[in-house]
Amino acid sequence: MNSPDDPQLLRLFQKAAPASFFVELVRHHGYHFHDGIYTCAVVVWLMIWQRLHGARNLEAAVQHLLRGGAGSLVSGCKRWLDDRVSAGASAYCEARQRLPKLIVEAVMKRIVEQLRAEMQEGWKGLKRPIFVVDGSSLQMQNTGELVGSFPPGHNQHGKNHWPVMRIVVFHDVWSGLALQPQWGPMYGDQAVSEQHLAKEAMEQLPAEAVLLGDGNFGIFSYAHAVVQSGRGLILRLTRSRAQKIYRGELVSGSDNEVVWRSSRWDRRAHPELEEDEAVSGRLVVRANPCRPGELLYLFTTMTLPAAEILEIYGLRWNVETDLRSLKRRVGLHQLRSKSTEMAEKELLSAIAAYNLTRAVMCLAARRANVTPRQLSFSFVQTVVEAALPGLDQAANDAEYQQRLDRMLRFAARGKLPKRSRRRCYPREVWSHGSQFPKRRRCVEVTGEVK
């Protein structure tokens, strides 16, 4: 991946996770995988392809394999050489279920590490990587196992139907690459908070990283964990919390050195905190450039000028569009697997697919001399989906390179518009029309079902 001309999706995958890596991985985990059609590398690639392509069912993945979509990943077994590979999806389905989650997890981490080494860039005034953290929730299929692991929520009308998984993801601010998420149940006795998941996910960040977080992460326990890890941070605080820290008048334009001490409530919620725990930093108060009349209260341990602190925090909004791309464009808004382990493997393969598309965006952005954030994720993904069959059918390296150049050239055209003014409509949730009544629970009364 030394130049924008070399990689594409399958070759990016093969370079980030070569065959030797899979051999070592299988040997390390002591896992036996038969040398047939559906090897570890083939299964992982097809799971990623399902997320990259519009048709995300098993049959479409098998047809892609039969057309040569896995390239040199397919082993030279006798059935493949004799063209006697079944078009049914049962063998692929069984291979997906046998594939250990540890292998999918290791492949996902490897892809992130390899792509970050090639795609990372630095902030103009800061030679440290910047990551933004945020959380979301994913719906799952209603099966006994998933309901037990990820209980549905409830409201005044009763218990909900869909199990819900809570996830927290760190995204690279510059490239948009996503690190391995952390997840857990959103409801029930074992429910976990976004802050707890963020602490676990923080372990995979570079030691010199800077973390951005909104008001949901602007609490003492999280700030203390980040500082103890030696990483920098920029967190937004609520006005009441900022007032308790500063104990003075908060006016726009102020920039004060403060010591953030743990409160009695913090120590009750987090028993590992000592009574004299404290975090030193700055409290920067600035007018919100997007909402007139609103103030931003930013706590940071960085020594950059306040104007740059505000500008860097403005990059936090990118994670909202990143999560939207993950849930809508990559199809993570509802997981289709019916077991806990398969749902987790589905999540990891979707992150890998998202990162491969982000890598193509970075390559196309270099060619167009723009930043990756100036390109539309949905546009680039559409270009990639349309180009995949042509790349697979290239007769030789020269034809392949020509088609690859064309894909990157088209992807570079997907520039986002520069809005000269704000949208004329507020951010609101629009309801979805329905032609059918909602299903109601059946109640058995006197032997009859009503």
Secondary structure, 3 states (H helix, E strand, C coil): CCCCCCCCHHHHHHHHCCHHHHHHHHHHHCCCCCCCCCCHHHHHHHHHHHHHCCCCCHHHHHHHHHCCCCHHHCCCCHHHHCCCCCCCCHHHHHHHHHCCHHHHHHHHHHHHHHHHHHHCCCECCECCCEEEEEEEEEECCCCHHHHHHCCCCEECCEECCCCEEEEEEEEECCCCCECCCEEEECCCCCCCCHHHHHHHHHHHCCCCCEEEECHHHCCHHHHHHHHHCCCEEEEEECHHHHHHHHCCCCCCCCEEEEEEECCHHHHHHCCCCCCCCEEEEEEEEEECCCCCCCEEEEEECCCCCHHHHHHHHHHHHHHHHHHHHHHHHCCCCECCCCCHHHHHHHHHHHHHHHHHHHHHHHHHHHHHCCCHHHECHHHHHHHHHHHHHHHHCCCCHHHHHHHHHHHHHHHCCCECCCCCCCCCCCCCCCCCCCCCCCCCCCCEECCEEC
